[in-house]
Amino acid sequence: MKLVKLNTQFLIITGVGLLIGVTEALIYYNMGKAKESDKMSFSVPPLPDMMKTIGMVVLSSLVTAGITTAIEKGLSHKEVVAIA
């Protein structure tokens, strides 16, 4: 079995994206529930729905980390000129 060494930056981007994404999803979920009842409260969706949400957030976080890593590798081989 071959182990894959993951880049620390890749893990940080994925973890932060996961944390922010799930928090954002919970906020939107509760805003939608508040609109139904005209009363703001905090709750978590049923487990199957929450697992779907987490799955989608994990996927988008991994894609974001992968794209960021690819862009940085592409830029590291080229001189970037900034106008200050």
mmCIF file as gemmi writes it, N, C-alpha and C atoms, coordinates in Angstrom:
data_model
loop_
_atom_site.group_PDB
_atom_site.id
_atom_site.type_symbol
_atom_site.label_atom_id
_atom_site.label_alt_id
_atom_site.label_comp_id
_atom_site.label_asym_id
_atom_site.label_entity_id
_atom_site.label_seq_id
_atom_site.pdbx_PDB_ins_code
_atom_site.Cartn_x
_atom_site.Cartn_y
_atom_site.Cartn_z
_atom_site.occupancy
_atom_site.B_iso_or_equiv
_atom_site.pdbx_formal_charge
_atom_site.auth_seq_id
_atom_site.auth_asym_id
_atom_site.pdbx_PDB_model_num
ATOM 1 N N . MET Axp A 1 ? 0.848 -1.185 0 1 0 ? 1 A 1
ATOM 2 C CA . MET Axp A 1 ? 0 0 0 1 0 ? 1 A 1
ATOM 3 C C . MET Axp A 1 ? 0.89 1.243 0 1 0 ? 1 A 1
ATOM 4 N N . LYS Axp A 2 ? 0.645 2.138 -0.933 1 0 ? 2 A 1
ATOM 5 C CA . LYS Axp A 2 ? 1.454 3.351 -1.066 1 0 ? 2 A 1
ATOM 6 C C . LYS Axp A 2 ? 0.781 4.499 -0.323 1 0 ? 2 A 1
ATOM 7 N N . LEU Axp A 3 ? 1.52 5.144 0.553 1 0 ? 3 A 1
ATOM 8 C CA . LEU Axp A 3 ? 0.999 6.291 1.279 1 0 ? 3 A 1
ATOM 9 C C . LEU Axp A 3 ? 1.274 7.559 0.488 1 0 ? 3 A 1
ATOM 10 N N . VAL Axp A 4 ? 0.304 8.44 0.478 1 0 ? 4 A 1
ATOM 11 C CA . VAL Axp A 4 ? 0.448 9.703 -0.234 1 0 ? 4 A 1
ATOM 12 C C . VAL Axp A 4 ? 0.814 10.777 0.773 1 0 ? 4 A 1
ATOM 13 N N . LYS Axp A 5 ? 1.902 11.485 0.508 1 0 ? 5 A 1
ATOM 14 C CA . LYS Axp A 5 ? 2.32 12.581 1.374 1 0 ? 5 A 1
ATOM 15 C C . LYS Axp A 5 ? 1.556 13.834 0.954 1 0 ? 5 A 1
ATOM 16 N N . LEU Axp A 6 ? 0.779 14.38 1.872 1 0 ? 6 A 1
ATOM 17 C CA . LEU Axp A 6 ? -0.004 15.571 1.565 1 0 ? 6 A 1
ATOM 18 C C . LEU Axp A 6 ? 0.737 16.822 2.005 1 0 ? 6 A 1
ATOM 19 N N . ASN Axp A 7 ? 0.65 17.813 1.193 1 0 ? 7 A 1
ATOM 20 C CA . ASN Axp A 7 ? 1.243 19.108 1.432 1 0 ? 7 A 1
ATOM 21 C C . ASN Axp A 7 ? 0.526 19.78 2.611 1 0 ? 7 A 1
ATOM 22 N N . THR Axp A 8 ? 1.263 20.373 3.533 1 0 ? 8 A 1
ATOM 23 C CA . THR Axp A 8 ? 0.683 21.045 4.692 1 0 ? 8 A 1
ATOM 24 C C . THR Axp A 8 ? -0.257 22.165 4.265 1 0 ? 8 A 1
ATOM 25 N N . GLN Axp A 9 ? 0.134 22.938 3.276 1 0 ? 9 A 1
ATOM 26 C CA . GLN Axp A 9 ? -0.705 24.035 2.804 1 0 ? 9 A 1
ATOM 27 C C . GLN Axp A 9 ? -2.022 23.492 2.241 1 0 ? 9 A 1
ATOM 28 N N . PHE Axp A 10 ? -1.962 22.374 1.524 1 0 ? 10 A 1
ATOM 29 C CA . PHE Axp A 10 ? -3.163 21.739 0.976 1 0 ? 10 A 1
ATOM 30 C C . PHE Axp A 10 ? -4.122 21.364 2.113 1 0 ? 10 A 1
ATOM 31 N N . LEU Axp A 11 ? -3.581 20.804 3.182 1 0 ? 11 A 1
ATOM 32 C CA . LEU Axp A 11 ? -4.411 20.418 4.329 1 0 ? 11 A 1
ATOM 33 C C . LEU Axp A 11 ? -5.009 21.631 5.038 1 0 ? 11 A 1
ATOM 34 N N . ILE Axp A 12 ? -4.238 22.703 5.145 1 0 ? 12 A 1
ATOM 35 C CA . ILE Axp A 12 ? -4.73 23.92 5.792 1 0 ? 12 A 1
ATOM 36 C C . ILE Axp A 12 ? -5.869 24.524 4.975 1 0 ? 12 A 1
ATOM 37 N N . ILE Axp A 13 ? -5.671 24.648 3.668 1 0 ? 13 A 1
ATOM 38 C CA . ILE Axp A 13 ? -6.718 25.224 2.812 1 0 ? 13 A 1
ATOM 39 C C . ILE Axp A 13 ? -7.982 24.375 2.872 1 0 ? 13 A 1
ATOM 40 N N . THR Axp A 14 ? -7.821 23.049 2.824 1 0 ? 14 A 1
ATOM 41 C CA . THR Axp A 14 ? -8.975 22.156 2.881 1 0 ? 14 A 1
ATOM 42 C C . THR Axp A 14 ? -9.687 22.267 4.229 1 0 ? 14 A 1
ATOM 43 N N . GLY Axp A 15 ? -8.932 22.274 5.311 1 0 ? 15 A 1
ATOM 44 C CA . GLY Axp A 15 ? -9.529 22.359 6.647 1 0 ? 15 A 1
ATOM 45 C C . GLY Axp A 15 ? -10.262 23.659 6.889 1 0 ? 15 A 1
ATOM 46 N N . VAL Axp A 16 ? -9.64 24.757 6.499 1 0 ? 16 A 1
ATOM 47 C CA . VAL Axp A 16 ? -10.279 26.071 6.672 1 0 ? 16 A 1
ATOM 48 C C . VAL Axp A 16 ? -11.524 26.162 5.795 1 0 ? 16 A 1
ATOM 49 N N . GLY Axp A 17 ? -11.416 25.681 4.564 1 0 ? 17 A 1
ATOM 50 C CA . GLY Axp A 17 ? -12.567 25.681 3.662 1 0 ? 17 A 1
ATOM 51 C C . GLY Axp A 17 ? -13.711 24.857 4.22 1 0 ? 17 A 1
ATOM 52 N N . LEU Axp A 18 ? -13.383 23.721 4.817 1 0 ? 18 A 1
ATOM 53 C CA . LEU Axp A 18 ? -14.407 22.865 5.426 1 0 ? 18 A 1
ATOM 54 C C . LEU Axp A 18 ? -15.092 23.574 6.59 1 0 ? 18 A 1
ATOM 55 N N . LEU Axp A 19 ? -14.309 24.181 7.456 1 0 ? 19 A 1
ATOM 56 C CA . LEU Axp A 19 ? -14.859 24.884 8.615 1 0 ? 19 A 1
ATOM 57 C C . LEU Axp A 19 ? -15.772 26.043 8.185 1 0 ? 19 A 1
ATOM 58 N N . ILE Axp A 20 ? -15.29 26.854 7.275 1 0 ? 20 A 1
ATOM 59 C CA . ILE Axp A 20 ? -16.074 28.002 6.809 1 0 ? 20 A 1
ATOM 60 C C . ILE Axp A 20 ? -17.307 27.535 6.043 1 0 ? 20 A 1
ATOM 61 N N . GLY Axp A 21 ? -17.141 26.531 5.189 1 0 ? 21 A 1
ATOM 62 C CA . GLY Axp A 21 ? -18.257 26.029 4.388 1 0 ? 21 A 1
ATOM 63 C C . GLY Axp A 21 ? -19.385 25.454 5.219 1 0 ? 21 A 1
ATOM 64 N N . VAL Axp A 22 ? -19.048 24.651 6.233 1 0 ? 22 A 1
ATOM 65 C CA . VAL Axp A 22 ? -20.081 24.066 7.092 1 0 ? 22 A 1
ATOM 66 C C . VAL Axp A 22 ? -20.76 25.154 7.918 1 0 ? 22 A 1
ATOM 67 N N . THR Axp A 23 ? -19.986 26.101 8.429 1 0 ? 23 A 1
ATOM 68 C CA . THR Axp A 23 ? -20.566 27.211 9.189 1 0 ? 23 A 1
ATOM 69 C C . THR Axp A 23 ? -21.529 28.004 8.319 1 0 ? 23 A 1
ATOM 70 N N . GLU Axp A 24 ? -21.111 28.306 7.103 1 0 ? 24 A 1
ATOM 71 C CA . GLU Axp A 24 ? -21.963 29.048 6.171 1 0 ? 24 A 1
ATOM 72 C C . GLU Axp A 24 ? -23.244 28.266 5.852 1 0 ? 24 A 1
ATOM 73 N N . ALA Axp A 25 ? -23.112 26.968 5.63 1 0 ? 25 A 1
ATOM 74 C CA . ALA Axp A 25 ? -24.277 26.134 5.328 1 0 ? 25 A 1
ATOM 75 C C . ALA Axp A 25 ? -25.266 26.128 6.499 1 0 ? 25 A 1
ATOM 76 N N . LEU Axp A 26 ? -24.762 26.057 7.722 1 0 ? 26 A 1
ATOM 77 C CA . LEU Axp A 26 ? -25.641 26.074 8.896 1 0 ? 26 A 1
ATOM 78 C C . LEU Axp A 26 ? -26.345 27.421 9.043 1 0 ? 26 A 1
ATOM 79 N N . ILE Axp A 27 ? -25.644 28.499 8.74 1 0 ? 27 A 1
ATOM 80 C CA . ILE Axp A 27 ? -26.263 29.832 8.807 1 0 ? 27 A 1
ATOM 81 C C . ILE Axp A 27 ? -27.406 29.921 7.8 1 0 ? 27 A 1
ATOM 82 N N . TYR Axp A 28 ? -27.144 29.504 6.562 1 0 ? 28 A 1
ATOM 83 C CA . TYR Axp A 28 ? -28.19 29.561 5.541 1 0 ? 28 A 1
ATOM 84 C C . TYR Axp A 28 ? -29.364 28.641 5.887 1 0 ? 28 A 1
ATOM 85 N N . TYR Axp A 29 ? -29.078 27.476 6.423 1 0 ? 29 A 1
ATOM 86 C CA . TYR Axp A 29 ? -30.132 26.539 6.836 1 0 ? 29 A 1
ATOM 87 C C . TYR Axp A 29 ? -31.034 27.201 7.874 1 0 ? 29 A 1
ATOM 88 N N . ASN Axp A 30 ? -30.418 27.817 8.864 1 0 ? 30 A 1
ATOM 89 C CA . ASN Axp A 30 ? -31.2 28.451 9.929 1 0 ? 30 A 1
ATOM 90 C C . ASN Axp A 30 ? -31.912 29.714 9.462 1 0 ? 30 A 1
ATOM 91 N N . MET Axp A 31 ? -31.333 30.429 8.509 1 0 ? 31 A 1
ATOM 92 C CA . MET Axp A 31 ? -32.032 31.588 7.939 1 0 ? 31 A 1
ATOM 93 C C . MET Axp A 31 ? -33.291 31.128 7.207 1 0 ? 31 A 1
ATOM 94 N N . GLY Axp A 32 ? -33.191 30.022 6.48 1 0 ? 32 A 1
ATOM 95 C CA . GLY Axp A 32 ? -34.349 29.472 5.786 1 0 ? 32 A 1
ATOM 96 C C . GLY Axp A 32 ? -35.428 29.019 6.742 1 0 ? 32 A 1
ATOM 97 N N . LYS Axp A 33 ? -35.016 28.391 7.836 1 0 ? 33 A 1
ATOM 98 C CA . LYS Axp A 33 ? -36.002 27.958 8.85 1 0 ? 33 A 1
ATOM 99 C C . LYS Axp A 33 ? -36.654 29.16 9.518 1 0 ? 33 A 1
ATOM 100 N N . ALA Axp A 34 ? -35.881 30.215 9.738 1 0 ? 34 A 1
ATOM 101 C CA . ALA Axp A 34 ? -36.422 31.412 10.384 1 0 ? 34 A 1
ATOM 102 C C . ALA Axp A 34 ? -37.449 32.086 9.479 1 0 ? 34 A 1
ATOM 103 N N . LYS Axp A 35 ? -37.209 32.033 8.18 1 0 ? 35 A 1
ATOM 104 C CA . LYS Axp A 35 ? -38.15 32.637 7.24 1 0 ? 35 A 1
ATOM 105 C C . LYS Axp A 35 ? -39.492 31.904 7.264 1 0 ? 35 A 1
ATOM 106 N N . GLU Axp A 36 ? -39.45 30.588 7.484 1 0 ? 36 A 1
ATOM 107 C CA . GLU Axp A 36 ? -40.67 29.782 7.565 1 0 ? 36 A 1
ATOM 108 C C . GLU Axp A 36 ? -41.487 30.113 8.809 1 0 ? 36 A 1
ATOM 109 N N . SER Axp A 37 ? -40.806 30.366 9.917 1 0 ? 37 A 1
ATOM 110 C CA . SER Axp A 37 ? -41.512 30.528 11.194 1 0 ? 37 A 1
ATOM 111 C C . SER Axp A 37 ? -41.49 31.957 11.736 1 0 ? 37 A 1
ATOM 112 N N . ASP Axp A 38 ? -40.818 32.887 11.047 1 0 ? 38 A 1
ATOM 113 C CA . ASP Axp A 38 ? -40.653 34.269 11.522 1 0 ? 38 A 1
ATOM 114 C C . ASP Axp A 38 ? -39.99 34.338 12.888 1 0 ? 38 A 1
ATOM 115 N N . LYS Axp A 39 ? -39.187 33.332 13.216 1 0 ? 39 A 1
ATOM 116 C CA . LYS Axp A 39 ? -38.509 33.287 14.515 1 0 ? 39 A 1
ATOM 117 C C . LYS Axp A 39 ? -37.11 32.709 14.297 1 0 ? 39 A 1
ATOM 118 N N . MET Axp A 40 ? -36.103 33.448 14.713 1 0 ? 40 A 1
ATOM 119 C CA . MET Axp A 40 ? -34.725 32.993 14.535 1 0 ? 40 A 1
ATOM 120 C C . MET Axp A 40 ? -34.341 32.04 15.651 1 0 ? 40 A 1
ATOM 121 N N . SER Axp A 41 ? -33.799 30.902 15.265 1 0 ? 41 A 1
ATOM 122 C CA . SER Axp A 41 ? -33.284 29.937 16.229 1 0 ? 41 A 1
ATOM 123 C C . SER Axp A 41 ? -32.131 29.203 15.554 1 0 ? 41 A 1
ATOM 124 N N . PHE Axp A 42 ? -31.442 28.37 16.292 1 0 ? 42 A 1
ATOM 125 C CA . PHE Axp A 42 ? -30.339 27.608 15.732 1 0 ? 42 A 1
ATOM 126 C C . PHE Axp A 42 ? -30.627 26.131 15.879 1 0 ? 42 A 1
ATOM 127 N N . SER Axp A 43 ? -30.538 25.412 14.767 1 0 ? 43 A 1
ATOM 128 C CA . SER Axp A 43 ? -30.68 23.954 14.8 1 0 ? 43 A 1
ATOM 129 C C . SER Axp A 43 ? -29.811 23.366 13.7 1 0 ? 43 A 1
ATOM 130 N N . VAL Axp A 44 ? -29.616 22.082 13.773 1 0 ? 44 A 1
ATOM 131 C CA . VAL Axp A 44 ? -28.819 21.353 12.797 1 0 ? 44 A 1
ATOM 132 C C . VAL Axp A 44 ? -29.785 20.502 11.97 1 0 ? 44 A 1
ATOM 133 N N . PRO Axp A 45 ? -29.564 20.406 10.664 1 0 ? 45 A 1
ATOM 134 C CA . PRO Axp A 45 ? -30.465 19.598 9.85 1 0 ? 45 A 1
ATOM 135 C C . PRO Axp A 45 ? -30.412 18.126 10.247 1 0 ? 45 A 1
ATOM 136 N N . PRO Axp A 46 ? -31.402 17.341 9.826 1 0 ? 46 A 1
ATOM 137 C CA . PRO Axp A 46 ? -31.37 15.901 10.104 1 0 ? 46 A 1
ATOM 138 C C . PRO Axp A 46 ? -30.066 15.283 9.582 1 0 ? 46 A 1
ATOM 139 N N . LEU Axp A 47 ? -29.614 14.225 10.218 1 0 ? 47 A 1
ATOM 140 C CA . LEU Axp A 47 ? -28.307 13.625 9.92 1 0 ? 47 A 1
ATOM 141 C C . LEU Axp A 47 ? -28.08 13.335 8.43 1 0 ? 47 A 1
ATOM 142 N N . PRO Axp A 48 ? -29.033 12.728 7.716 1 0 ? 48 A 1
ATOM 143 C CA . PRO Axp A 48 ? -28.766 12.478 6.289 1 0 ? 48 A 1
ATOM 144 C C . PRO Axp A 48 ? -28.505 13.766 5.503 1 0 ? 48 A 1
ATOM 145 N N . ASP Axp A 49 ? -29.259 14.818 5.788 1 0 ? 49 A 1
ATOM 146 C CA . ASP Axp A 49 ? -29.054 16.097 5.102 1 0 ? 49 A 1
ATOM 147 C C . ASP Axp A 49 ? -27.729 16.737 5.5 1 0 ? 49 A 1
ATOM 148 N N . MET Axp A 50 ? -27.386 16.627 6.765 1 0 ? 50 A 1
ATOM 149 C CA . MET Axp A 50 ? -26.12 17.204 7.243 1 0 ? 50 A 1
ATOM 150 C C . MET Axp A 50 ? -24.939 16.489 6.601 1 0 ? 50 A 1
ATOM 151 N N . MET Axp A 51 ? -25.034 15.169 6.451 1 0 ? 51 A 1
ATOM 152 C CA . MET Axp A 51 ? -23.952 14.41 5.825 1 0 ? 51 A 1
ATOM 153 C C . MET Axp A 51 ? -23.794 14.79 4.351 1 0 ? 51 A 1
ATOM 154 N N . LYS Axp A 52 ? -24.892 15.024 3.653 1 0 ? 52 A 1
ATOM 155 C CA . LYS Axp A 52 ? -24.824 15.481 2.258 1 0 ? 52 A 1
ATOM 156 C C . LYS Axp A 52 ? -24.136 16.845 2.18 1 0 ? 52 A 1
ATOM 157 N N . THR Axp A 53 ? -24.521 17.721 3.097 1 0 ? 53 A 1
ATOM 158 C CA . THR Axp A 53 ? -23.93 19.062 3.121 1 0 ? 53 A 1
ATOM 159 C C . THR Axp A 53 ? -22.432 18.975 3.379 1 0 ? 53 A 1
ATOM 160 N N . ILE Axp A 54 ? -22.039 18.204 4.368 1 0 ? 54 A 1
ATOM 161 C CA . ILE Axp A 54 ? -20.613 18.062 4.689 1 0 ? 54 A 1
ATOM 162 C C . ILE Axp A 54 ? -19.864 17.45 3.508 1 0 ? 54 A 1
ATOM 163 N N . GLY Axp A 55 ? -20.464 16.481 2.845 1 0 ? 55 A 1
ATOM 164 C CA . GLY Axp A 55 ? -19.832 15.865 1.682 1 0 ? 55 A 1
ATOM 165 C C . GLY Axp A 55 ? -19.569 16.874 0.576 1 0 ? 55 A 1
ATOM 166 N N . MET Axp A 56 ? -20.551 17.713 0.303 1 0 ? 56 A 1
ATOM 167 C CA . MET Axp A 56 ? -20.379 18.731 -0.737 1 0 ? 56 A 1
ATOM 168 C C . MET Axp A 56 ? -19.33 19.775 -0.34 1 0 ? 56 A 1
ATOM 169 N N . VAL Axp A 57 ? -19.305 20.133 0.934 1 0 ? 57 A 1
ATOM 170 C CA . VAL Axp A 57 ? -18.321 21.11 1.403 1 0 ? 57 A 1
ATOM 171 C C . VAL Axp A 57 ? -16.915 20.51 1.343 1 0 ? 57 A 1
ATOM 172 N N . VAL Axp A 58 ? -16.764 19.231 1.712 1 0 ? 58 A 1
ATOM 173 C CA . VAL Axp A 58 ? -15.459 18.564 1.625 1 0 ? 58 A 1
ATOM 174 C C . VAL Axp A 58 ? -14.99 18.552 0.172 1 0 ? 58 A 1
ATOM 175 N N . LEU Axp A 59 ? -15.882 18.192 -0.73 1 0 ? 59 A 1
ATOM 176 C CA . LEU Axp A 59 ? -15.525 18.151 -2.148 1 0 ? 59 A 1
ATOM 177 C C . LEU Axp A 59 ? -15.079 19.523 -2.649 1 0 ? 59 A 1
ATOM 178 N N . SER Axp A 60 ? -15.841 20.559 -2.331 1 0 ? 60 A 1
ATOM 179 C CA . SER Axp A 60 ? -15.469 21.899 -2.804 1 0 ? 60 A 1
ATOM 180 C C . SER Axp A 60 ? -14.17 22.38 -2.147 1 0 ? 60 A 1
ATOM 181 N N . SER Axp A 61 ? -13.939 22.002 -0.897 1 0 ? 61 A 1
ATOM 182 C CA . SER Axp A 61 ? -12.691 22.383 -0.22 1 0 ? 61 A 1
ATOM 183 C C . SER Axp A 61 ? -11.485 21.702 -0.864 1 0 ? 61 A 1
ATOM 184 N N . LEU Axp A 62 ? -11.632 20.428 -1.227 1 0 ? 62 A 1
ATOM 185 C CA . LEU Axp A 62 ? -10.542 19.712 -1.887 1 0 ? 62 A 1
ATOM 186 C C . LEU Axp A 62 ? -10.249 20.299 -3.264 1 0 ? 62 A 1
ATOM 187 N N . VAL Axp A 63 ? -11.291 20.629 -4.001 1 0 ? 63 A 1
ATOM 188 C CA . VAL Axp A 63 ? -11.11 21.23 -5.323 1 0 ? 63 A 1
ATOM 189 C C . VAL Axp A 63 ? -10.407 22.588 -5.181 1 0 ? 63 A 1
ATOM 190 N N . THR Axp A 64 ? -10.852 23.396 -4.214 1 0 ? 64 A 1
ATOM 191 C CA . THR Axp A 64 ? -10.233 24.701 -3.989 1 0 ? 64 A 1
ATOM 192 C C . THR Axp A 64 ? -8.747 24.554 -3.65 1 0 ? 64 A 1
ATOM 193 N N . ALA Axp A 65 ? -8.42 23.625 -2.764 1 0 ? 65 A 1
ATOM 194 C CA . ALA Axp A 65 ? -7.026 23.406 -2.379 1 0 ? 65 A 1
ATOM 195 C C . ALA Axp A 65 ? -6.207 22.922 -3.567 1 0 ? 65 A 1
ATOM 196 N N . GLY Axp A 66 ? -6.777 22.043 -4.376 1 0 ? 66 A 1
ATOM 197 C CA . GLY Axp A 66 ? -6.071 21.539 -5.551 1 0 ? 66 A 1
ATOM 198 C C . GLY Axp A 66 ? -5.797 22.624 -6.572 1 0 ? 66 A 1
ATOM 199 N N . ILE Axp A 67 ? -6.797 23.455 -6.844 1 0 ? 67 A 1
ATOM 200 C CA . ILE Axp A 67 ? -6.636 24.546 -7.8 1 0 ? 67 A 1
ATOM 201 C C . ILE Axp A 67 ? -5.605 25.557 -7.287 1 0 ? 67 A 1
ATOM 202 N N . THR Axp A 68 ? -5.692 25.892 -5.992 1 0 ? 68 A 1
ATOM 203 C CA . THR Axp A 68 ? -4.743 26.838 -5.399 1 0 ? 68 A 1
ATOM 204 C C . THR Axp A 68 ? -3.316 26.323 -5.504 1 0 ? 68 A 1
ATOM 205 N N . THR Axp A 69 ? -3.121 25.043 -5.198 1 0 ? 69 A 1
ATOM 206 C CA . THR Axp A 69 ? -1.79 24.436 -5.275 1 0 ? 69 A 1
ATOM 207 C C . THR Axp A 69 ? -1.264 24.467 -6.714 1 0 ? 69 A 1
ATOM 208 N N . ALA Axp A 70 ? -2.123 24.141 -7.676 1 0 ? 70 A 1
ATOM 209 C CA . ALA Axp A 70 ? -1.71 24.146 -9.083 1 0 ? 70 A 1
ATOM 210 C C . ALA Axp A 70 ? -1.327 25.545 -9.546 1 0 ? 70 A 1
ATOM 211 N N . ILE Axp A 71 ? -2.112 26.538 -9.162 1 0 ? 71 A 1
ATOM 212 C CA . ILE Axp A 71 ? -1.808 27.918 -9.542 1 0 ? 71 A 1
ATOM 213 C C . ILE Axp A 71 ? -0.481 28.363 -8.934 1 0 ? 71 A 1
ATOM 214 N N . GLU Axp A 72 ? -0.281 28.052 -7.654 1 0 ? 72 A 1
ATOM 215 C CA . GLU Axp A 72 ? 0.971 28.455 -6.998 1 0 ? 72 A 1
ATOM 216 C C . GLU Axp A 72 ? 2.176 27.778 -7.631 1 0 ? 72 A 1
ATOM 217 N N . LYS Axp A 73 ? 2.041 26.511 -8 1 0 ? 73 A 1
ATOM 218 C CA . LYS Axp A 73 ? 3.16 25.825 -8.655 1 0 ? 73 A 1
ATOM 219 C C . LYS Axp A 73 ? 3.451 26.457 -10.006 1 0 ? 73 A 1
ATOM 220 N N . GLY Axp A 74 ? 2.403 26.824 -10.73 1 0 ? 74 A 1
ATOM 221 C CA . GLY Axp A 74 ? 2.579 27.478 -12.026 1 0 ? 74 A 1
ATOM 222 C C . GLY Axp A 74 ? 3.24 28.83 -11.892 1 0 ? 74 A 1
ATOM 223 N N . LEU Axp A 75 ? 2.881 29.571 -10.866 1 0 ? 75 A 1
ATOM 224 C CA . LEU Axp A 75 ? 3.451 30.903 -10.656 1 0 ? 75 A 1
ATOM 225 C C . LEU Axp A 75 ? 4.87 30.853 -10.116 1 0 ? 75 A 1
ATOM 226 N N . SER Axp A 76 ? 5.211 29.801 -9.404 1 0 ? 76 A 1
ATOM 227 C CA . SER Axp A 76 ? 6.541 29.736 -8.795 1 0 ? 76 A 1
ATOM 228 C C . SER Axp A 76 ? 7.637 29.601 -9.851 1 0 ? 76 A 1
ATOM 229 N N . HIS Axp A 77 ? 7.281 29.172 -11.045 1 0 ? 77 A 1
ATOM 230 C CA . HIS Axp A 77 ? 8.273 29.019 -12.105 1 0 ? 77 A 1
ATOM 231 C C . HIS Axp A 77 ? 8.358 30.241 -13.009 1 0 ? 77 A 1
ATOM 232 N N . LYS Axp A 78 ? 7.572 31.249 -12.722 1 0 ? 78 A 1
ATOM 233 C CA . LYS Axp A 78 ? 7.56 32.45 -13.544 1 0 ? 78 A 1
ATOM 234 C C . LYS Axp A 78 ? 7.794 33.664 -12.655 1 0 ? 78 A 1
ATOM 235 N N . GLU Axp A 79 ? 8.369 34.662 -13.221 1 0 ? 79 A 1
ATOM 236 C CA . GLU Axp A 79 ? 8.574 35.893 -12.484 1 0 ? 79 A 1
ATOM 237 C C . GLU Axp A 79 ? 7.273 36.689 -12.513 1 0 ? 79 A 1
ATOM 238 N N . VAL Axp A 80 ? 6.823 37.078 -11.36 1 0 ? 80 A 1
ATOM 239 C CA . VAL Axp A 80 ? 5.602 37.859 -11.265 1 0 ? 80 A 1
ATOM 240 C C . VAL Axp A 80 ? 5.991 39.308 -11.01 1 0 ? 80 A 1
ATOM 241 N N . VAL Axp A 81 ? 5.505 40.218 -11.858 1 0 ? 81 A 1
ATOM 242 C CA . VAL Axp A 81 ? 5.821 41.615 -11.731 1 0 ? 81 A 1
ATOM 243 C C . VAL Axp A 81 ? 4.599 42.327 -11.163 1 0 ? 81 A 1
ATOM 244 N N . ALA Axp A 82 ? 4.805 43.037 -10.075 1 0 ? 82 A 1
ATOM 245 C CA . ALA Axp A 82 ? 3.717 43.792 -9.459 1 0 ? 82 A 1
ATOM 246 C C . ALA Axp A 82 ? 4.017 45.27 -9.597 1 0 ? 82 A 1
ATOM 247 N N . ILE Axp A 83 ? 2.995 46.019 -9.914 1 0 ? 83 A 1
ATOM 248 C CA . ILE Axp A 83 ? 3.146 47.479 -10.006 1 0 ? 83 A 1
ATOM 249 C C . ILE Axp A 83 ? 2.643 48.064 -8.71 1 0 ? 83 A 1
ATOM 250 N N . ALA Axp A 84 ? 3.524 48.738 -7.998 1 0 ? 84 A 1
ATOM 251 C CA . ALA Axp A 84 ? 3.134 49.305 -6.704 1 0 ? 84 A 1
ATOM 252 C C . ALA Axp A 84 ? 2.832 50.763 -6.828 1 0 ? 84 A 1
